[in-house]
Amino acid sequence: AQSVTQPDIHITVSEGASLELRCNYSYGATPYLFWYVQSPGQGLQLLLKYFSGDTLVQGIKGFEAEFKRSQSSFNLRKPSVHWSDAAEYFCAVGPSLSGNTPLVFGKGTRLSVIA
Amino acid sequence: DAGVTQSPTHLIKTRGQQVTLRCSPKSGHDTVSWYQQALGQGPQFIFQYYEEEERQRGNFPDRFSGHQFPNYSSELNVNALLLGDSALYLCASSLLQLLHDTQYFGPGTRLTVL
């Protein structure tokens, strides 16, 4: 069965510093991968997604993620973090050609941003 | 263009009661999926509805049931509530026939069972 691991429960970075959130997946075929962000008390907002092609994917709010098949990873990065990026970040895998199949989520990484 | 909407925002129930949560999909979408997000966890898939039928189901008991209406809106019903049903319930909508479509999430309904 497919699974997603986000090794870091909580990360704190200084405003302006770079960020990398880790995501490892377990799935037998080509995965369809997503990063979502959740602000306190809010639903999930899609940051970016990977289906095929270029392994470096650009998303909203200056985020990018790189798919590395050899490492089964899909890490999220941002070169310079803003205080408004403080939120919970979820990596998810979709196990089928269609994005409509159920998503399997990691447990999330909470990002805190300090001045 | 309205996104996914859910009602109510918050709900408090007692053990043994029944609850109904509602979801209106994003305009143009025909598929609705429901997820349960317990505190400190990622969302877990409950079920998905398309053409008023349950299309897929996750590992949830029969106490969890749903419905989809002709206008694509959906309801999630939970019977015989348990304390462990306390969670944020998220609705996501998408367009089934669109390859690589994305699921768009609503703000969720926070259910507290006392």
Interface residues (C-beta under 8 A of the other chain):
Chain A: V4 Y32 F34 Y36 G41 Q42 G43 L44 Q45 L46 K49 F51 F90 A92 L97 S98 G99 N100 T101 P102 L103 V104 F105 G106 K107 G108
Chain B: V4 Q6 T31 S33 Y35 G40 Q41 G42 P43 Q44 F45 Q48 Q56 G58 L90 A92 S94 L95 L96 L98 L99 H100 D101 T102 Q103 Y104 F105 G106 P107 G108 R110
